[in-house]
Each structure stands twice: as structure tokens, then as C-alpha cells.
Amino acid sequence: MSNSITVVLRFRPQNKREIAEGGVPIIDVDSNGETVHIDGKEFKGSFSFDRVFGSNTPQKVLFDHSVKGIVNEVLKGYNGTVFAYGQTGSGKTYTMMGSNIDDEANKGVIPRISEQIFDSIVEAPSNLEFTVKVSYIEIYMEKIRDLLNPTNDNLPVHEDKQRGVYVKGLLEVYVASVGEVFEVMRRGQSARIVAYTAMNAESSRSHSIFVITINQKDLTNGSNRSGRLYLVDLAGSEKVGKTGASGQTLEEAKMINKSLTALGMVINALTDGKSKHVPYRDSKLTRILQESLGGNSRTTLIINSSPSSFNEAETLSTLRFGMRAKSIKNKAKINAELSANELKALLKKSELQIVSFKDYIVALEGEVSLWRAGSAVPPERFVTFDKFSKGELQPLPAPNGAEAAAMSAATEIVRPGSTVSLASAATNGSSASVKVDLRTSSPPLDNDEKEEFLKRENELMDDLTKKESELEKERSFTKTLTDELELLKKREGEIFDENKELTATLHDLKMQLEKITFASAETEINMEALKEKNLELSAEIDALRAQLDEMEKSKKYSDEEDKEKRRAEKMAQMMAELDPTSAISEKEKAVRQSLQNLLQELPTAQLDAALESQDLDVVTRELANAKKQLEALTAQLKNMTLDNEMLTKKRAELESRLTTLELEYEDLLGKFIHESASAASRPAASATAANGAAATSPENKTIQEEEQRLHGDGAEHLVDLKERLEQQYSSKRDAYVAEIEQLKTGLLKKNEELAELAASKEALEAANEALTSSLNAAKREASAALGKLAALDKPESEKDKDLERIKKTMSAQLQEFDAMKKALMKDLQNRCEKVVELELSLGEIPHVGAKAAR
Ligand SMILES: Nc1ncnc2c1ncn2[C@@H]1O[C@H](COP(=O)(O)OP(=O)(O)OP(=O)(O)O)[C@@H](O)[C@H]1O
């Protein structure tokens, strides 16, 4: 009994690309759910299928209405096939597997079928024992890959009487629950080859076939039934221009399109009513699906389509494919193995049939031998099966010898290619002839021959697969070699170029080397000369260094000498200015001399002349000079006090300047902090304002960014300025503090020196007074002596005595005066030295002060 393929159509929603390209839906599904109206540019019209599902049909609805039923058929022992066909990205994988097998709403046909199978097994009568096994393959680039054992990537297709068409060496996994089926699905899915194309981010580049085989054994009578379900997700047909395929993806697309063309050819052959040959063997896909298409299978084809005008041409092609497939007729039968009793009964029945058929043959042979012998058999006595089965046959008379010979002469030798005419010598003289052309109608193969043929085919398929694998290996090896060769050629070209460049560089380098060798020789000569010169210069430098050392030494000495000299000069000058004793000494010498003369040579009269009052006047004058010097010293002391005051004033001034500067700095710092704070708040304020204002204007945005940048720069500048000011201030302050410290120590030193000078002055004044008083005493002594000399009337002895006494007194006074003078001179010299030191140091202090003020 033949059955048609069920064809259902499913549309998916428009995808992003279609919307972006301006596509609009051009389909309208009729309310009866069987017809779709197409309102496209190329075509306006309708297509009808067993069922049409619109763009938003849930997975469950499609399954319940179009697939669920097939599970029951498979459980009855039929083979079943569900396959999805359509352009790339049309929703085949979504329909067959679903976007997520664990999601109730989104799981596709395969997971739902698995659930359905196990649900049915649970509900089946307890005398039925089930075994379920699954396998998962993909046909990629015309090679069968086992997705559960991907190293098996080129499996052969075999066919035999018991199993029909099958894939040899395929791993079949026994499963006992839906969970186990899902596990196998996941395992296989992960091994599938997918790629990105412009039409689908995860485009299947192969046909995948999930096979579920269910065996059921009736435990009551031992009979077996097996149903096999093929669940096929075909690779998408694609227009290479639209998918943007290139390289490997392009090769894949070519192969996909080739096998889909083979599928189309098979469907054409099955449906055009003329073809005697169906080209199943043209592709692995059609060979595996041989039973599903026009064979022993209940088949459902789901055609997937886009609803968009963007894919109108592809949609029309898919719908036409579905229409053709609709008229394929299958011959599904139950795959059953009979139990022993059933077989025995069948055997008995067959044996009885054989016995009766033997009788029938005997009757037929009897009629034939009559005809052959040239006897005529009347029509009412013709041997027919009807009469035989009803037991109405009557025995025929035996033929005579002449008729039998004529009959055998009429028989011709039949050769292939010739036309055979079977003529019967009818008793009524008419003849009927049947012409059979043996060239066009080869006799059908009997079962043994067919088996033999399939066996041979299977062997050849094995060989072919082996050769294909070897060829593939060779091909990939050749490809590797070709690639390597290409690479080597390229490298050779590069090396040649490099070589050329290197030769040129080598040439240049040689030239340069020659130049360098020449230059090096020259340089060596120059070096020698330079070395000599260097030695000379080194000697010169050494000499100069020695000279410099000498000069420095002598300069040092001369500096020290200079200072020493200046000090000595000053001292000499001062001593000269101050020394009242030099003049006194002269006069003193004269006095001493006169006194000596007077004492030795002259009598009392002459002593008078020697001790002239004039000498005393000179001493008095010198004393006055010393007084003057003392006054000058006092004036100098006064000046120094003034200097000291001036320095104190200057120090006060500097201190007040320091205070002012500190105040100014604090002011500046305050201003700076104020400006920093306003600078920091300004960008934020302006940013807020800018946000609120023309946020959409790119020009304003740029200005704001520029302002913010400038504010940022300003803040940085202020920080920089602050640092610089602080540095300047601290260095100035340090200089002033150092200056003040210096002035303070200078002042202290001067105060000490002033005190010392004041003490010296006092000592000098005291010495001066002592000197004046001793001079006065000397004067008085002298006048007393003069008075005594005037009294010459004294006796000679007495005079001599007086003279002797005067002489003693004077020499004692002179000695006393001498000692005092020496002490005074020593003291004066000390003080002069101190004054000179002080002057020198005073000369240095204003210089330092002036530097600090600068
Ligand atoms: N009915 C549908 N409802 C919602 N989304 C769908 C539907 N059909 C397909 N899609 C989505 O469209 C995209 C392409 O689908 P799918 O991968 O199933 O296409 P395909 O025909 O298998 O493509 P290919 O032949 O390239 O493998 C996927 O993202 C899928 O989720």
C-alpha cells in the first residue's frame, strides 16, 4: 500500500537583516491552515500543503499537529523520517533541535520526539520489551562523520536484505531515558561544523541525521518489530552572493548545493512519472534517505521559509520543492520478524500450497503437451487457476507423436536483442504473436542475484571509502606540500631580493671598509703625532700647574704679607700719630745729656744754664700733643659709637622690612588661596552651566572643554607661582636672617670692642694725668733745684751734698718716669693694635651688609 509524503510549511519571523534591507512580509496564511498566499514582486498566488504554519507558531503547536503521529507509526514497526528543508537561516535547526533543548517552549522536534517515544514506552503493554538506540551523523563535504565518534569521518553506506540501507561502522548508543538521549544530542551537537555567514551567525555547514532505532519484542509470542526514525536537519541552500561565502565556506556551500541538487533530482525522478531510474547513489544524502524517499518509510518533510520580500526568490524555490515532494509515494511496511509458531504455521501453509501448486502445474503441463503435439484443446477445457482452486478441472487426453514433433520444430532459439514471436497453431487457423524487445527490457534480477549484487556493491563501497580516505589524506598532504612549496617559492623570491640587497650592501660595505682602512691608517699617523703633542702639552700643563701652585702660594703669602704690611703700616702711622714719647725722648735725651754735663763738668752756675725752662716747655708741648691724640682717639671712639648706632638703626630697619615682607607674603598667600578656591569652583560651575545649556552643540562642548582645560592650566600655574613665591620668600628671608645674625654678632663684637676702647681711653687718660702730674712734679723739682742753686752762698761741701742729692733725686725720678713711659707705651701699642683690628673689621662689615641688602 502506498502512502504520500506529508509536507508542512513553516515560516519564521523576519530577521534583523531582512528588516534592515527594507524587507516586508509577503505571505498570508489561510485560515484553514493549509494554504499560503504569496504577494511578491515575482509571484502572486497560492501554495497548499498538508499544513502551513505562520511566523509565530510555537514549537509545541508544530510538533502536535505534524510530527507527533509519526512516533506511533515507528512504534508499530514502520520506518519514519522527518526532515527539514529550506534556504540557509530559514529555521531548520530551530525547528529540528530548537534554540535550547532544555527549554520547554523552545525545544524542537527531536527532543520532543524523544520524550514522546519514552512516554509511549511507559504506556505500552507490559508484554512488550523495548530497546532504544541512537546514533548521530553529519554529511560534511560528501563524507559521513560520526558525531558521537568524530574520528570516524568517512564512513561507507551499505545495503543488505535484512537492514536495508545503513551506515557501516556507526556508533550506536543504547539509551534508557530522555535524559540520556539529550546527553547524546549535546555530545553530537558540540562536534557539528558550523560557521558564520551573512545570513546566519551559526550556519550548519553539513546535513545532520539523528537516528533513533526502536526494537520491541512481544514476550508472549517472541515476535520482534523494529522501527527506525531518521530526523534530518539539512544544510541550507544558499546563494553565495547573498551569504558572502568565500574560501572554505564557499567550498562547503558548493558541496551543500550539489547534494541538495541530487535530492531534487531524486524527487523529480520519483514524481515525473517517466523516469525508470532514481539516482539515489548520486549523493550520500540521497543514498541514506533512499528508504525515506519513495521507499519503506512514513515521511514528513518540513519546509522552512522566510516571510520576507527580501528572500522572495528563495521562498518560491522552497515552496516549489515542497510541492514536488508532496507527490512522492512511499511504500511503508512493518518491519516484523515472525515468532517460531508463526513461522511453523506459515511453513505448513506453504507446504500445502506447494502440493496443490504441483497438481496445478501437472494439469498445465498436460494442456501444454496437447498443444505441442498439435492437438486442439477446447476452451471449456483450458486449465485455469480459478478452476483449479475450485477443484473443477477435468483430466485432458494424452497427445499423439506427430503433434509433439511439430510443436518442438516451431520453437526458436531466443537470443538477446532479437524479437521473439510466439505463434500457436490454433485449430481455427488464426495466430496470436507477442513481441518482446530484449534490448529494452532486461529480465529483473532474482533475489540471489540482487543479494550478490548488493554484496559486491558493499565491497566496492568499502573500497571506495578506503580509497576516498586515502585520497583525502593524499589531497591534504598534497595541499600541505603545495602550500609549503608556495611558501618556499615566496621565501626564495624574498631571499633572492634580500640577497640582491645584501650584495649591494656588501659592496657598499667593502667600499666603506677600504675608506675606513685608509682613514684608520691616516688616523694612526695623526694619533702618533697627537700623542707626542699630548705628551708635550702634559709636560706644559704640569709646568703651568707647578707655576700656578707657586703663584697661589705666593699670592697667599702676598695676601698675608699684604695684610701684615697694612697692619704694620697702620700701626706705625697710628703709633707715629699717637707717640708723644718720640719727641719727649729726643728732649729727654737732651735733658739727660745736659744733666750729665751739668753734673760732671759744670759748677752750679752752669747747671742753671743747662736746665733751661725751654726744655720743660717742650715736654709740656708734647704732653699737649698726646692730649690731642687722646682727643682724636676720643673722637674716633665717638665716630665708632655713631657707627654702632647706625648699625643698630639699620638692624631695626631690616627687622621692620622683614616684618613687612612677612606681611606681604601672608597677603599674597591669602590672595593665592582665594584665587585657587575660585579657580577650582569656576570649572565646576561652568561645566554645570554648559550641561544645562547647549548640550547638543558640539562647538559649545569644545569651548567648554577648552575652558576647563584653561582653568586646569590656571590652577597648575597658581600652584607653580605659589611654589616659586615660597622659594623666593624663603631664600630672601634666609638671606635677611643671615644678614641680621651677622649684624648682631658684628654689633656685639663692636660693643665689646667699644667697651674695651672706653676702658683703654680711661687708662690712657689716667696715664696722661699721671704723666702730667709727674711732669709737674719734675717741674717743681727743677724750680726748687734752681732756687737752691741760686743760694750759692752755701759752703762748698754743702753745695756738693745738695748737688749729689738733686742728682740722685732726678735720676730716681727719671728712672720712675722711664718705667712709667715704657708701661704706657706698651699699653698704647696694645690699644692701637686693637683699634687697627677694629678698623679693619669695620671695613669688612659694611661690605657684607651691602651684599645682603642687594
Ligand atoms: N520560528 C522561529 N521563531 C523564532 N526564531 C527563529 C525561528 N526560526 C528560526 N529562528 C531564528 O533564526 C535564526 C536562524 O535559524 P536556524 O539556525 O534554525 O536556520 P537554519 O535554516 O538552520 O540555517 P542554516 O541552514 O544556515 O543552518 C536563529 O537565530 C533562530 O533562532
The ligand as an SDF file (V2000), in Angstrom:
LIG
                    3D

 31 33  0  0  0  0  0  0  0  0999 V2000
   10.2530   30.1140   14.0380 N   0  0  0  0  0  0  0  0  0  0  0  0
   11.2240   30.8540   14.5480 C   0  0  0  0  0  0  0  0  0  0  0  0
   10.9560   31.6830   15.5480 N   0  0  0  0  0  0  0  0  0  0  0  0
   11.9350   32.4370   16.0740 C   0  0  0  0  0  0  0  0  0  0  0  0
   13.2230   32.4400   15.6500 N   0  0  0  0  0  0  0  0  0  0  0  0
   13.5390   31.6160   14.6560 C   0  0  0  0  0  0  0  0  0  0  0  0
   12.5680   30.7830   14.0480 C   0  0  0  0  0  0  0  0  0  0  0  0
   13.1840   30.0910   13.0880 N   0  0  0  0  0  0  0  0  0  0  0  0
   14.4690   30.4650   13.0930 C   0  0  0  0  0  0  0  0  0  0  0  0
   14.6940   31.3820   14.0190 N   0  0  0  0  0  0  0  0  0  0  0  0
   15.9860   32.0170   14.3080 C   0  0  0  0  0  0  0  0  0  0  0  0
   16.6150   32.3150   13.0700 O   0  0  0  0  0  0  0  0  0  0  0  0
   17.9890   32.0490   13.1280 C   0  0  0  0  0  0  0  0  0  0  0  0
   18.3730   31.0310   12.0520 C   0  0  0  0  0  0  0  0  0  0  0  0
   17.7440   29.8290   12.3090 O   0  0  0  0  0  0  0  0  0  0  0  0
   18.4080   28.4090   12.0480 P   0  0  0  0  0  0  0  0  0  0  0  0
   19.8040   28.3790   12.5100 O   0  0  0  0  0  0  0  0  0  0  0  0
   17.4960   27.4170   12.5980 O   0  0  0  0  0  0  0  0  0  0  0  0
   18.4390   28.4100   10.4830 O   0  0  0  0  0  0  0  0  0  0  0  0
   18.8910   27.2150    9.5290 P   0  0  0  0  0  0  0  0  0  0  0  0
   17.8580   27.1180    8.4830 O   0  0  0  0  0  0  0  0  0  0  0  0
   19.1860   26.0110   10.3160 O   0  0  0  0  0  0  0  0  0  0  0  0
   20.1970   27.8210    8.8920 O   0  0  0  0  0  0  0  0  0  0  0  0
   21.4270   27.0460    8.2330 P   0  0  0  0  0  0  0  0  0  0  0  0
   20.9290   26.3180    7.0690 O   0  0  0  0  0  0  0  0  0  0  0  0
   22.3340   28.1560    7.8240 O   0  0  0  0  0  0  0  0  0  0  0  0
   21.9910   26.1740    9.2790 O   0  0  0  0  0  0  0  0  0  0  0  0
   18.2470   31.5200   14.5140 C   0  0  0  0  0  0  0  0  0  0  0  0
   18.7370   32.5750   15.2910 O   0  0  0  0  0  0  0  0  0  0  0  0
   16.9190   31.0700   15.0160 C   0  0  0  0  0  0  0  0  0  0  0  0
   16.8180   31.1790   16.4200 O   0  0  0  0  0  0  0  0  0  0  0  0
  1  2  1  0
  2  3  1  0
  2  7  2  0
  3  4  2  0
  4  5  1  0
  5  6  2  0
  6  7  1  0
  6 10  1  0
  7  8  1  0
  8  9  2  0
  9 10  1  0
 10 11  1  0
 11 12  1  0
 11 30  1  0
 12 13  1  0
 13 14  1  0
 13 28  1  0
 14 15  1  0
 15 16  1  0
 16 17  2  0
 16 18  1  0
 16 19  1  0
 19 20  1  0
 20 21  2  0
 20 22  1  0
 20 23  1  0
 23 24  1  0
 24 25  2  0
 24 26  1  0
 24 27  1  0
 28 29  1  0
 28 30  1  0
 30 31  1  0
M  END
$$$$
